[in-house]
Amino acid sequence: MFHKYSKKNIENELQPILFKRAILFVYLKINQIIQRLLAIVVSYDGIHEVFEGDVQYPYADIGGKELLHISEVNEDNRRTYNYVCPYCKKPLRPRLGLYRAHCFAHKKGERCDPDRYIHRTAIDLLEQKWNRDEPFEIKMTVRFECEEYGNCFFHYDSERSCVREEVKTYDLKKHYSRCLVEKKVGEFIPDLCLIDDTGKHEPIFIEIWSKHKNSEKKAESEYMIIEIRLKTTAELEELPKHPITESETVTFSHFKTSKGNLAEKSGLSLMRYTLYGGSLKSYVDEQTVNCKNFRNNHHPKAIFEIDCIKEEVYSSMGLLYYGNALAIDKGYDIRLCYLCQEYGPDRRRWRSYYDDSNAPMGCCREIDTRGFIECKQNDAKTCPFFKLDSFQVKRNVESIENFKRYFWYKNPDGSSSEEYQQRKSYQATNPNYVDLNLDIDVDR
């Protein structure tokens, strides 16, 4: 029989106690973890929302001209100031622990809306930045347009010609004299408003938001508006450190486009087809015509001209074909070999070539008797066998409608007329559309 104080009896009696203590230890550890997780949760209107960002409250109002950042607080000066929340005006206390990020915190049980804290603090930080002796800069994409953009027939939305966009940095203090905070301007009360006392510049509204943007009425007004979306305290802390930069979270509305001469002073390059009177010879100019001089830069001997955007036309030879066909369609008596029904490749020797496009081009009217005739283009003017290929002329006339074009021609009485025509998508609507620039090449 064992003694009641034997080792085995003691172990049996202590085992339940040790088990209970182990359970209690695990419970306390789990509770500690839960408390740490709840430390980053803010109670708001009965709904618990995670407060985004590294630090809950990085700034506090100490009654001075500027807010105090938590990084400026240490163990030596933590009791020097009375810390107040910029939004709810309730007391804050600095947390300077060893494990968590330093921050200001409300007293236990007090509630504060984190979104409104960010909104109020951002307004104060921007006002402080304006009042400091330093630039108040914005960085935005500025659109530069030619002074004739919108009025010019050939305006072409391209960075190389009519429009250019650049990222520019402006110091608003050089153009504005005051910064109003939540003051009524017209029928609106913006968060901040920059005013130019000289009246040269219109007011600029600066709006801060997290969940709700400006009202539609304010957004549709003519005021220039900078909208800054802030969701986290990390974004809040970066706000006063850098220029207000246009991005996914920062938008600039109703800022005007700059007008003036662009870097390309010659303007948008055009390609011109010219038909000369008397000889009815034609020529394509790729160098001297642009969107700024096309209306007053006509050759003295020209009787018909077509101007197209150079970037849209495939080649000068293509425009030459188009221009000749259109001139014929308008009644000019142009005779060219490649527009004759008898013009084509030397089909007798077609086996010697990869296809017809590589074969010599010429007159085929007597190919079976006299053989193939390699004629020159000017021979058609005196050739008695010339027969106009109306089908090819029609195809060329239809194809030119794919370009935006300007027509100038001389009237029989010596006056001149002009006509503007927009492009049409024949390639999309005409199933028989053929790129005539690849169909015949008179140089071969």
TORMIZA-464198 format. One line per field, with one value per residue (C-alpha): z, x, y; residue number from 1. Coordinates in steps of 0.05 Angstrom, whole numbers, plus 32768, in hexadecimal, padded with zeros to 4 digits. Each point is the difference from the previous one (the first is absolute). Example, Ala and Ser with C-alpha at 12.3 -4.5 7.8 and 13.67 -1.06 7.14 Angstrom:
Z = [809C | 7FF3]
X = [80F6 | 801B]
Y = [7FA6 | 8045]
seq = [1 | 2]
This chain:
Z = [8000 | 7FEB | 802F | 7FF1 | 7FF5 | 7FD2 | 7FBE | 7FD7 | 8028 | 7FFB | 7FB4 | 7FFA | 8028 | 7FDB | 7FBA | 7FFC | 801C | 7FCD | 7FC8 | 8015 | 8003 | 7FBB | 7FE5 | 8022 | 7FE2 | 7FBA | 800B | 8016 | 7FC4 | 7FCF | 8023 | 7FFA | 7FB5 | 7FF8 | 8026 | 7FD2 | 7FC3 | 801E | 800B | 7FB6 | 7FFC | 800D | 8017 | 7FD2 | 8004 | 801D | 7FC5 | 8008 | 7FC5 | 7FF7 | 8000 | 7FC4 | 8004 | 802B | 8038 | 801A | 8012 | 7FE9 | 800E | 803C | 800C | 8037 | 7FFA | 7FD4 | 7FB8 | 7FE8 | 8011 | 8023 | 7FE1 | 802D | 7FEA | 8025 | 8042 | 802E | 8048 | 8013 | 7FE4 | 7FFF | 803B | 7FE6 | 7FD6 | 8004 | 7FC5 | 7FDF | 7FC5 | 7FC4 | 7FF0 | 803F | 802E | 8035 | 8026 | 7FE1 | 8021 | 7FDE | 7FFD | 8000 | 800A | 7FEB | 7FD3 | 7FDD | 7FD3 | 8027 | 7FFA | 8024 | 801E | 801F | 8046 | 8008 | 7FEC | 7FD8 | 7FB8 | 7FC5 | 7FB6 | 7FDE | 7FBC | 801C | 8027 | 7FBF | 7FDD | 8036 | 8009 | 7FB5 | 7FFC | 803A | 7FE2 | 7FBD | 8022 | 8028 | 7FC1 | 7FDF | 803C | 8001 | 7FDB | 7FCB | 7FBB | 7FFB | 7FC2 | 7FD4 | 7FCA | 7FC8 | 7FB8 | 7FD4 | 7FBB | 7FCD | 7FC1 | 7FC0 | 8000 | 7FC5 | 8020 | 7FFA | 7FC7 | 7FD1 | 7FD0 | 8007 | 804C | 8011 | 8049 | 7FFE | 802E | 7FC3 | 7FE2 | 801C | 8049 | 8032 | 804A | 8033 | 804B | 801D | 8047 | 8017 | 8040 | 8010 | 8030 | 7FC3 | 7FE6 | 803E | 803E | 8033 | 8018 | 801D | 802B | 7FFD | 7FEB | 7FD2 | 7FB8 | 7FD4 | 8012 | 8017 | 803F | 7FEA | 8031 | 7FE8 | 7FCD | 7FE1 | 7FEF | 7FD3 | 801A | 7FBD | 7FDC | 7FC9 | 8014 | 8011 | 8045 | 800A | 802D | 8026 | 8019 | 802D | 8000 | 8016 | 7FF1 | 7FE2 | 7FC6 | 7FF3 | 7FF0 | 7FB6 | 8001 | 8018 | 7FD1 | 7FC4 | 8013 | 7FDA | 803B | 7FFB | 8032 | 801D | 8020 | 802E | 8018 | 8041 | 8020 | 802D | 8031 | 7FD7 | 7FC6 | 8032 | 8018 | 7FB8 | 7FED | 8019 | 7FEB | 7FB4 | 7FCB | 7FF4 | 7FC5 | 7FCF | 8007 | 800C | 8044 | 7FEB | 7FC8 | 7FE0 | 7FE3 | 7FD3 | 7FF9 | 7FBD | 7FC4 | 7FEB | 7FBA | 7FD6 | 7FCF | 800D | 7FF9 | 7FB8 | 7FE4 | 7FB9 | 8016 | 7FE9 | 7FC0 | 7FC4 | 7FBD | 7FC3 | 7FBC | 7FCB | 7FB9 | 7FD3 | 7FCA | 7FB7 | 8004 | 8032 | 8021 | 8049 | 803B | 804A | 8032 | 8042 | 801D | 7FFE | 8012 | 8047 | 8026 | 8008 | 7FB8 | 7FD6 | 7FF2 | 7FE4 | 7FE4 | 7FBA | 7FC3 | 7FCC | 7FC8 | 8029 | 7FEC | 8031 | 8043 | 8035 | 8046 | 8030 | 8043 | 7FF1 | 8037 | 7FE2 | 7FB8 | 7FF1 | 7FCD | 7FCF | 7FC6 | 8020 | 8006 | 7FB7 | 7FE9 | 802B | 7FE8 | 7FB6 | 8007 | 8024 | 7FCD | 7FC8 | 8026 | 8005 | 7FB4 | 7FF4 | 7FC2 | 801E | 7FD5 | 8021 | 7FE9 | 8042 | 7FFB | 7FBB | 7FF7 | 7FD8 | 8037 | 8026 | 800C | 7FCA | 8008 | 7FCA | 802E | 8041 | 800F | 8007 | 803A | 8045 | 7FF0 | 7FD4 | 8030 | 7FEE | 7FB5 | 7FD5 | 7FF6 | 7FBC | 7FC6 | 7FF0 | 7FC7 | 7FCA | 802C | 7FD4 | 7FBF | 800E | 8046 | 8042 | 7FFD | 803C | 7FF9 | 8028 | 8027 | 7FD2 | 7FC2 | 8012 | 7FF0 | 7FB6 | 7FFC | 7FD2 | 8022 | 8047 | 8022 | 8046 | 8034 | 8023 | 8032 | 801A | 8004 | 8028 | 8031 | 800A | 800C | 8034 | 8023 | 800A | 802B | 8038 | 800C | 801C | 7FC5 | 7FE9 | 7FB7 | 7FDC | 7FB7 | 7FCE | 7FE0 | 7FB5 | 8011 | 8024 | 8047 | 8030 | 802B | 803A | 801F | 8040 | 8005 | 803C | 7FFA | 7FF4 | 8013 | 7FBC | 8018 | 8034 | 7FD3 | 7FBC | 7FFD | 7FBC | 801D | 7FE3 | 8016 | 7FBC | 8018 | 7FFE | 7FC0 | 7FCB | 8003 | 7FC2 | 8016 | 7FF2]
X = [8000 | 801C | 8007 | 7FD1 | 803D | 8023 | 801B | 7FCC | 7FC6 | 801D | 8007 | 7FB8 | 7FE6 | 802A | 7FEF | 7FBB | 801D | 8038 | 7FCF | 7FD4 | 803B | 8016 | 7FBA | 8001 | 8044 | 7FE8 | 7FC1 | 8028 | 802F | 7FC6 | 7FDE | 8040 | 8003 | 7FB7 | 800D | 8039 | 7FD5 | 7FC9 | 8031 | 8000 | 7FB4 | 7FD9 | 7FB8 | 7FD8 | 7FB4 | 7FFB | 8026 | 8048 | 802B | 804A | 8025 | 802E | 8048 | 803E | 7FED | 7FBB | 8009 | 8043 | 7FF0 | 7FE6 | 7FEE | 8029 | 7FE2 | 8037 | 8003 | 8010 | 7FEB | 8032 | 8016 | 800A | 8048 | 800F | 7FE9 | 802F | 8005 | 801F | 7FCB | 7FC1 | 7FE3 | 8012 | 7FC1 | 7FB6 | 7FEF | 7FBB | 7FE0 | 7FFC | 7FBA | 7FD9 | 802A | 8003 | 8042 | 8033 | 803A | 8040 | 8010 | 804B | 8004 | 8038 | 7FD9 | 7FC9 | 8008 | 7FFE | 7FBF | 7FCE | 7FC3 | 7FBE | 7FEE | 7FE0 | 7FB7 | 8003 | 7FEA | 801B | 7FF1 | 8043 | 7FE9 | 7FEE | 8041 | 8027 | 7FD5 | 8009 | 804A | 800D | 7FDF | 802B | 8040 | 7FF4 | 7FF0 | 8040 | 8027 | 7FE4 | 8012 | 8048 | 8037 | 8005 | 7FE1 | 7FBA | 8008 | 7FD2 | 8016 | 7FCF | 7FFB | 7FF7 | 7FE2 | 801E | 7FD8 | 800F | 7FDF | 7FD5 | 7FEC | 7FB5 | 7FFC | 8030 | 7FE3 | 803D | 8006 | 801B | 8005 | 8049 | 803A | 802A | 7FD3 | 7FC3 | 8001 | 8036 | 7FFB | 8036 | 8006 | 800A | 800F | 7FE2 | 800B | 7FBB | 801C | 801B | 7FB9 | 7FD4 | 8004 | 7FD0 | 7FE7 | 7FBA | 7FEA | 7FB7 | 7FE8 | 7FC6 | 8014 | 7FC5 | 7FCD | 8033 | 802A | 803F | 8031 | 8036 | 7FFD | 803B | 7FF1 | 8026 | 7FF3 | 8016 | 7FC7 | 802C | 7FF3 | 7FC0 | 7FF9 | 8017 | 7FD9 | 8025 | 7FD3 | 8012 | 7FD6 | 8002 | 7FBD | 7FD5 | 8015 | 7FE8 | 7FB9 | 7FEE | 7FEE | 8045 | 8022 | 7FDA | 800F | 8035 | 802F | 8044 | 7FFF | 8037 | 7FE2 | 802D | 7FE9 | 801F | 7FEF | 803B | 802A | 803D | 7FE4 | 7FF0 | 8049 | 801A | 7FD1 | 8029 | 8043 | 7FF7 | 7FDE | 7FB7 | 8009 | 7FCB | 7FF4 | 7FCA | 7FF1 | 800A | 7FD7 | 8001 | 7FBE | 7FF1 | 8049 | 8006 | 8028 | 803C | 7FFB | 803B | 8036 | 8019 | 8046 | 7FF2 | 7FFC | 7FF2 | 7FBE | 7FE1 | 8021 | 7FD3 | 8009 | 7FE8 | 7FEA | 8005 | 7FE6 | 801F | 7FDA | 8012 | 802B | 7FD2 | 803D | 7FF9 | 8030 | 7FFE | 8023 | 8014 | 802C | 7FE4 | 7FB6 | 7FE6 | 7FC0 | 8014 | 800D | 7FD6 | 7FCA | 8030 | 8039 | 7FE6 | 802C | 7FF2 | 7FF6 | 7FD6 | 7FB8 | 7FEE | 801E | 7FF2 | 801E | 8000 | 8021 | 8044 | 7FFB | 7FBF | 8018 | 8025 | 8031 | 8008 | 7FF3 | 7FBF | 7FE8 | 8016 | 7FD2 | 7FC7 | 8009 | 8002 | 7FC1 | 7FDB | 8017 | 7FE4 | 7FBF | 7FFB | 8007 | 804A | 801A | 803A | 801D | 8031 | 8014 | 7FF0 | 7FB8 | 7FF8 | 7FD8 | 8039 | 8034 | 8018 | 8038 | 8025 | 7FD6 | 8026 | 803C | 7FD9 | 8021 | 8042 | 7FE7 | 7FE7 | 7FBD | 7FE2 | 8017 | 8049 | 7FF5 | 800F | 7FC4 | 7FED | 7FD0 | 7FE0 | 7FD2 | 8027 | 8025 | 7FEF | 8018 | 8033 | 8012 | 8003 | 800C | 8023 | 7FE3 | 800D | 7FCB | 8002 | 7FF2 | 7FB7 | 7FF6 | 800A | 7FED | 7FC3 | 7FF1 | 7FF8 | 7FC1 | 7FF1 | 7FF8 | 7FC2 | 7FFE | 8046 | 7FF1 | 7FC1 | 8027 | 8034 | 7FCB | 7FDE | 8042 | 8012 | 7FC2 | 8025 | 8028 | 7FEE | 800E | 7FFF | 7FF1 | 8014 | 7FF3 | 7FFD | 7FBE | 7FFA | 7FF8 | 8043 | 7FE4 | 8010 | 7FD5 | 800E | 7FDE | 8009 | 7FEE | 8004 | 8019 | 7FD1 | 800C | 7FF9 | 8029 | 7FCB | 7FC3 | 8018 | 800F | 8023 | 8031 | 8046 | 803E | 8012 | 8045 | 8012 | 7FDB | 802A | 8044 | 8015 | 8049 | 8007]
Y = [8000 | 8044 | 803A | 803A | 802D | 7FD1 | 801B | 7FDD | 801D | 8046 | 7FFA | 7FE8 | 803A | 8034 | 7FE8 | 8021 | 8041 | 8001 | 7FF2 | 803A | 802E | 7FEA | 800F | 8044 | 8010 | 7FEF | 8029 | 803D | 7FFA | 7FFC | 803A | 8029 | 7FF2 | 8014 | 8040 | 8011 | 7FF5 | 802A | 8037 | 8010 | 7FFF | 8040 | 7FFF | 802C | 8007 | 7FBB | 7FE2 | 7FEB | 8016 | 7FF3 | 8042 | 7FFB | 8018 | 7FF3 | 8031 | 8010 | 8049 | 801D | 8049 | 8027 | 8048 | 8021 | 8045 | 801D | 8015 | 7FB9 | 7FBA | 7FD4 | 7FBE | 7FC4 | 7FFB | 8041 | 7FE3 | 7FD9 | 7FEC | 8042 | 802F | 7FD4 | 8026 | 8045 | 800A | 7FF6 | 7FD4 | 8009 | 7FDC | 802F | 7FE8 | 7FF0 | 802E | 7FC9 | 7FF3 | 7FD1 | 7FDD | 7FEA | 7FB6 | 7FF4 | 7FB5 | 7FD2 | 7FD2 | 8026 | 803D | 8041 | 8027 | 802B | 7FDF | 8014 | 7FEC | 7FBD | 8001 | 8040 | 7FFE | 8027 | 7FF9 | 7FEE | 8019 | 8044 | 8001 | 7FF7 | 8034 | 8035 | 7FF2 | 8004 | 8044 | 8019 | 7FE4 | 8022 | 8042 | 7FFA | 7FF1 | 803F | 802B | 7FE7 | 8024 | 7FC9 | 7FF2 | 7FE4 | 7FD6 | 7FD7 | 7FD0 | 7FF2 | 7FEB | 803E | 7FFA | 802F | 800D | 8025 | 8045 | 7FE9 | 7FBE | 7FF7 | 8033 | 7FDD | 7FCD | 7FD3 | 8000 | 7FBC | 7FE7 | 7FED | 8012 | 800E | 8035 | 8023 | 7FE9 | 7FF2 | 7FED | 800F | 7FF7 | 8045 | 8019 | 8042 | 8027 | 801B | 8034 | 8025 | 8009 | 8000 | 802B | 7FE1 | 7FBC | 7FFE | 7FC6 | 7FEB | 8045 | 800C | 8010 | 800E | 7FCB | 7FCC | 7FF5 | 7FDB | 7FE1 | 8030 | 8037 | 8025 | 8049 | 8030 | 8046 | 801E | 7FDD | 7FE3 | 7FB8 | 7FDE | 7FDE | 7FB9 | 7FD1 | 7FC9 | 7FC9 | 7FC5 | 7FC1 | 7FB8 | 7FE0 | 8036 | 802D | 8047 | 800E | 7FFD | 804A | 8013 | 7FCF | 801C | 8048 | 8029 | 8004 | 7FDF | 7FC7 | 7FD3 | 7FC2 | 7FD7 | 7FBC | 7FEA | 7FBC | 7FF1 | 8026 | 7FEB | 802A | 8038 | 8002 | 8004 | 8039 | 803C | 7FE3 | 8002 | 802A | 7FF0 | 7FD1 | 7FEB | 7FB5 | 7FCC | 8020 | 8049 | 801E | 8045 | 8019 | 803C | 8015 | 8023 | 7FE6 | 802A | 801D | 8015 | 7FEA | 7FBA | 7FE7 | 7FEC | 8047 | 7FE9 | 7FE2 | 7FBF | 7FE7 | 7FF8 | 7FDE | 8026 | 7FE8 | 8037 | 8000 | 8035 | 8025 | 7FF9 | 7FC2 | 7FDD | 7FE3 | 7FEC | 8002 | 7FED | 802E | 7FE0 | 8037 | 8047 | 7FFB | 7FFF | 8010 | 8049 | 8013 | 7FD1 | 8034 | 8035 | 7FD8 | 7FF0 | 7FF8 | 8038 | 7FCC | 7FD0 | 7FF4 | 7FC8 | 7FEC | 7FCC | 8004 | 7FC4 | 7FF2 | 7FE3 | 7FCB | 7FE5 | 7FF9 | 7FC1 | 801E | 8039 | 7FD0 | 7FEB | 8049 | 800B | 7FC7 | 801A | 8048 | 7FED | 7FD6 | 8037 | 8034 | 7FD4 | 7FF8 | 804C | 8007 | 800C | 7FDC | 7FD9 | 7FC8 | 7FD0 | 7FBB | 7FDE | 801A | 7FDF | 7FC0 | 7FE2 | 800B | 7FC3 | 7FCE | 7FD7 | 7FC1 | 7FDA | 7FFA | 7FFA | 7FBD | 8024 | 8029 | 7FF0 | 8020 | 8037 | 8037 | 7FF1 | 7FFF | 803E | 802E | 801C | 8000 | 7FBD | 8014 | 7FD9 | 7FD0 | 7FC5 | 8020 | 8038 | 7FE8 | 8024 | 804C | 8020 | 8045 | 8040 | 8025 | 803D | 7FD5 | 7FFD | 804A | 7FF3 | 7FB7 | 7FF5 | 7FBE | 801D | 7FE6 | 801A | 7FC9 | 801C | 7FC7 | 800F | 804B | 7FF1 | 7FD4 | 8036 | 8035 | 7FD5 | 7FF1 | 804A | 8008 | 7FDC | 8040 | 8043 | 802F | 8048 | 8011 | 8040 | 800D | 8039 | 8012 | 8010 | 804A | 8001 | 8000 | 7FC8 | 7FD3 | 7FD2 | 7FC4 | 7FD7 | 7FB7 | 7FD2 | 7FB8 | 7FC7 | 7FB8 | 7FDE | 7FC6 | 7FF0 | 800B | 7FE8 | 7FB5 | 800A | 8034 | 7FF8 | 8026 | 801D | 8014 | 7FB7 | 7FF0 | 8023 | 8020 | 8026 | 8000 | 7FB6]
seq = [1 | 2 | 3 | 4 | 5 | 6 | 7 | 8 | 9 | 10 | 11 | 12 | 13 | 14 | 15 | 16 | 17 | 18 | 19 | 20 | 21 | 22 | 23 | 24 | 25 | 26 | 27 | 28 | 29 | 30 | 31 | 32 | 33 | 34 | 35 | 36 | 37 | 38 | 39 | 40 | 41 | 42 | 43 | 44 | 45 | 46 | 47 | 48 | 49 | 50 | 51 | 52 | 53 | 54 | 55 | 56 | 57 | 58 | 59 | 60 | 61 | 62 | 63 | 64 | 65 | 66 | 67 | 68 | 69 | 70 | 71 | 72 | 73 | 74 | 75 | 76 | 77 | 78 | 79 | 80 | 81 | 82 | 83 | 84 | 85 | 86 | 87 | 88 | 89 | 90 | 91 | 92 | 93 | 94 | 95 | 96 | 97 | 98 | 99 | 100 | 101 | 102 | 103 | 104 | 105 | 106 | 107 | 108 | 109 | 110 | 111 | 112 | 113 | 114 | 115 | 116 | 117 | 118 | 119 | 120 | 121 | 122 | 123 | 124 | 125 | 126 | 127 | 128 | 129 | 130 | 131 | 132 | 133 | 134 | 135 | 136 | 137 | 138 | 139 | 140 | 141 | 142 | 143 | 144 | 145 | 146 | 147 | 148 | 149 | 150 | 151 | 152 | 153 | 154 | 155 | 156 | 157 | 158 | 159 | 160 | 161 | 162 | 163 | 164 | 165 | 166 | 167 | 168 | 169 | 170 | 171 | 172 | 173 | 174 | 175 | 176 | 177 | 178 | 179 | 180 | 181 | 182 | 183 | 184 | 185 | 186 | 187 | 188 | 189 | 190 | 191 | 192 | 193 | 194 | 195 | 196 | 197 | 198 | 199 | 200 | 201 | 202 | 203 | 204 | 205 | 206 | 207 | 208 | 209 | 210 | 211 | 212 | 213 | 214 | 215 | 216 | 217 | 218 | 219 | 220 | 221 | 222 | 223 | 224 | 225 | 226 | 227 | 228 | 229 | 230 | 231 | 232 | 233 | 234 | 235 | 236 | 237 | 238 | 239 | 240 | 241 | 242 | 243 | 244 | 245 | 246 | 247 | 248 | 249 | 250 | 251 | 252 | 253 | 254 | 255 | 256 | 257 | 258 | 259 | 260 | 261 | 262 | 263 | 264 | 265 | 266 | 267 | 268 | 269 | 270 | 271 | 272 | 273 | 274 | 275 | 276 | 277 | 278 | 279 | 280 | 281 | 282 | 283 | 284 | 285 | 286 | 287 | 288 | 289 | 290 | 291 | 292 | 293 | 294 | 295 | 296 | 297 | 298 | 299 | 300 | 301 | 302 | 303 | 304 | 305 | 306 | 307 | 308 | 309 | 310 | 311 | 312 | 313 | 314 | 315 | 316 | 317 | 318 | 319 | 320 | 321 | 322 | 323 | 324 | 325 | 326 | 327 | 328 | 329 | 330 | 331 | 332 | 333 | 334 | 335 | 336 | 337 | 338 | 339 | 340 | 341 | 342 | 343 | 344 | 345 | 346 | 347 | 348 | 349 | 350 | 351 | 352 | 353 | 354 | 355 | 356 | 357 | 358 | 359 | 360 | 361 | 362 | 363 | 364 | 365 | 366 | 367 | 368 | 369 | 370 | 371 | 372 | 373 | 374 | 375 | 376 | 377 | 378 | 379 | 380 | 381 | 382 | 383 | 384 | 385 | 386 | 387 | 388 | 389 | 390 | 391 | 392 | 393 | 394 | 395 | 396 | 397 | 398 | 399 | 400 | 401 | 402 | 403 | 404 | 405 | 406 | 407 | 408 | 409 | 410 | 411 | 412 | 413 | 414 | 415 | 416 | 417 | 418 | 419 | 420 | 421 | 422 | 423 | 424 | 425 | 426 | 427 | 428 | 429 | 430 | 431 | 432 | 433 | 434 | 435 | 436 | 437 | 438 | 439 | 440 | 441 | 442 | 443 | 444]
